[in-house]
Amino acid sequence: MQTTGKLHLGNLLGALSNWVKLQDQYDCFYFAADWHALSSNYEDTAQLEENLVDLGVNWLSAGLDPQRCTLFIQSLIPEHAVLHLLFSMVTPIPWLERVPSYKEKMEQVENRDLHTYGFLGYPVLQAADIVLYKASFVPVGVDQLPHLELTRELVRRFHDIYKAKVFVEPDGLMSEVPKLPGLDGRKMSKSYNNAIYLSDSREQMARKIANIVTDPARVRRSDPGDPDKCVAYSFHLAFSPKGENEVTWKECTTATRGCVDCKKHLAKHIMTRLDPLLERRAYWEPRRDEVLGVLREGTLKARAVAKETLAQAEDAMRVNVARLLPGVRI
Ligand code: AMP
């Protein structure tokens, strides 16, 4: 997860809630991608450190437990940068230029400079992040699947060139809500200014929910609506109990419930879902040192794994100069 600021409901449903479930089923490594955060925001660094701590607060508030998973910080593990560099030597540029998220953001994001090497190389760094831990699965939202495809292609290319099998080809592990829309119906994203944030006040959330786009053809209260064309209904599917969604469907299509009422129901269910997390946030927020302690322990543990894998990769490439001069590279 990038440290680009506040987490939104898409991050929660697409990734974080799933992370919490998976910590009992797998040996999970979750990290704060603070280098990745620079790739689309290299000038605006004032908040990066605070964002990092805040991400830790959100993780613990969501229910991640450092006894059951490893939580770490990308930029404290230089092996990520070294493997990124080695991978960049064998990555064909057209592979990166055709990544859908690259093309989409280049077209749609107007207020930031994305014409940088770092932004183009984002998925190469991500590939290094994944394969250093020989991950079999990566629990992400649907927007990340092309990056995993690129990771698999890079792994195969590396194995093919250096005639050694070092890495594992990872698969995606999607949550029940792999793509939560934003208020306007596009994917919920910080870049699109259409997100509801975990840090929004209840009033802000209620106001945003009231502004979610509904079926544009339902102009009057008496017009029947089509839930399939209603963004608010997608939110109901993600947050409201199943039985109630059947009622919502019926009342929308027969015009017995208006959109204003429908969104009030929705707001109630979203709040119910968020309440326990927000309560735990109130516990963790003032405990900054404890949060940093968790990240410290996790980072030390992750680094040992990353070091070993990088050494194997450098052996395969026959560039393991660190072996010639032991003790120089720390
Ligand atoms: P990022 O903020 O890009 O680091 O994303 C963190 C995680 O949230 C990634 O696994 C994304 O796939 C996931 N994610 C981001 N936006 C959404 C969304 N609108 N719906 C579902 N998952 C999302």
Residues whose N, C-alpha, C, O or C-beta is under 5 A from the ligand:
A	BS01	AMP	M1 Q2 G10 N11 G14 A15 P139 V140 G141 V142 D143 Q144 V177 P178 K179 L180 K187 M188
